């Protein structure tokens, strides 16, 4: 998935986009680990933003930041957008 973030940064080409890509890479790894843990524990892997430290809770903030930094290109961040929907459904 890191390739998606890096490719997007290269197309946008701003320092803010580079910083966002790094943040998204770390968030993505945390989200995948979180979802796997929930599944192992027998929970649905989606929509638990009220849990302290839950990466789902960060999804909305990151999505808003992506919209500011990337504009219409934020739509390319399908994984992030899907996690926003999970967290607020």
PyMOL commands that set and color helices and strands:
alter all, ss='L'
color gray80, all
select helices_A, chain A and resi 2-12+15-40+55-76+78-87
alter helices_A, ss='H'
color red, helices_A
deselect
rebuild
show_as cartoon
